[in-house]
Amino acid sequence: MITWLIGLSGSGKTTVGRCLFNSLKDLKPNSVFIDGDEIREVFKHNRGSAPYTIEGRRQNAERIQALCKWLDNQGINVVCCILSIFEESREWNRENYSDYFEVFVDTPMEVLKTRREMYVRAERGETDNVVGMDIPFPPPKAPNLVIDGSGNGNNPQQSASLIVSYIKERLV
């Protein structure tokens, strides 16, 4: 099963994803955690500005999808945290993974600006290639679950527990 956590940078998807992974690995030890930023680092796709353009982001997303597919084919459960700005990628996921569960960590831009300076800098025109500012972030059209990432709802562990409750029967 591939559990795909989507959200803007600073939304809390990685924090929730790590809590989810820690809960799932007790249920299914054959689980792995993938974070988009960590994959960028592994492939040295985090140097300069080119990796952060739309095309650079597409390349990183395609690598992550291929890695998830490879793991899925081996029966390994994946918790993947990624911006996921391409709707066609999410459609591909639905059609190609053995079981796909999509979670949108929805966080208002006002909150994100307090968590990540890059949004404020992009707003002032000091930086570019920021998803949610000069690169559009189309929210997922049909996520299986939406989590409030504003900090006003569940804490990350509670959010992870909610996700587990939704996917538990699918993991049997």
N, C-alpha and C positions, 0 to 999 in steps of 0.2 A: 504494500500500500504506500502511495505517495501522499503525504500531507503537505500541502503547499500553502505557506503563510505569506500573504501579500500585504504590503503597506509601504508608505513612504519612509525615507530615512528618518529615524528618530521616533517612529510610530510605536515601537515596542515589540515588533515581530520577532526579533532575535531573542529578546529576553523571554517572551512567551514560548518561543520555539525551543529554547534550551530547557525550560521547565517541562514542556510537553515531552521532549526527548527523554528526560530523566524519568518521567512517569511511564512512558511507553517501553523503555528498555527493561523495566521490571516485568511487564506483561509479555513482551516480545524481545528477547535478547538480540535477535538478528535485526536490530534497528541502527540507523546511522543518522547523524545530524549534518546538514549542509547549509552553509551560510554564503550568500552571494559575495560578500566582501572577502571572506576567507578564500573562496575559489579564485577571485581576482588575484589575491596574494600568491596562491599556489602556482598559478600560471603566469605570474609577473605581469598581469594585465591591469596594473594600477599605477603605471608610470606615465607622467605627462597628462595631456588633456584628451588625447585620442580615445582612450578606453571609456571616457565618460560622455562621448558623443552618442547620438542615437545608434549609429552603426556599431560603435564599440560596445554599447550596452546590449545590442542584439547578439553580438558575438559571444559575450559572457553568458547571456541567457541560453543561447543554443548549446554552449558547453555544459551548462548545468542540466539542461533537459536531457542531453545525451548521457551524462553521468547518472542521472536518476533512472533513465530507461535501462541502462546497463545493470544497475543495482536491482531494479524491479524485476528484470528477467531472471535474476538469481534468487528471487523470493525474499529480498531484503527490504524491510520497511524503511522509508526515508521521511524525515522531517526536514523540509527545505524552506528556508527563509530568503525571500527574494523580492525586489521591487516589482517585478513582473509587469512591465508597462505595455507589453504587446498582447492584445486580446487574441490574436491568432496563435500565439504560443499556448495560452490557456486552453483554447479549443483543441490544439494538438494534444495537450496533456490529457484531456478528457477522452480523446479517441485512442490514445496509444499506451497509456499506463493501465496495468491490470485493475487497479482500483485507485481512484483519485478523489481526494477530499480537499476542497479549497476553502481557506479561511482568510477573510479580509480583516486586517487590524486597522480599523478606521479611526484616524486621529485628525482633529481639526488643525489647519495651518497655524492658527494662533498659538496652539500648544507646541507644535513642531518648532516654531521660531524661538521658543524658550529653551528648547532642547538642543537645537543645532544652529550654530552661528551661520552656517552656509546659506540658510534661507534669508537671513537678514542681509547678508552680503550680496546675495543675488537680487534682492529687492532694491538695494542701493546701486545696482549695476556694477558691482565690484568683481563679480564672478559669473560665469555662465555654465551651461550644461548641468543645471540643477533640476532634477525631476520634481515636478510640482510647481516650478517657477517658469523657466523658459523652455523646459521640455515637459510636454503634457503628461499628466498621470490620469489615464482613464480608469476610474474605479472598476473593479470586476463587475460584469453584468449579472452573473448568477452564482455567487459564492454559496457554498454549502452552509457557511456560518459567518456572521459578522461579529467581531469583538470590538468593544469600545477601548481604544488605546489612549484616551484622554487623561486617564488617571482618576477619573470620577467614578468609574465602575469597578469591576473586579481587579484585584491585583494580578500580577502575572501568573502566580501559581493557581489562583482561582480560575483564570481564563484557560490555563492548560487543563485543569480538571474538567472544565466544561467541554473542551474539545475531546478529551478522552471519553467522556460520557457519550458523545455523539458517535465516535468511531469504534468504540469497544467491540460492539457486535460484528463489525466488519473485519476485525482482526482475528476472529476465531478460525 
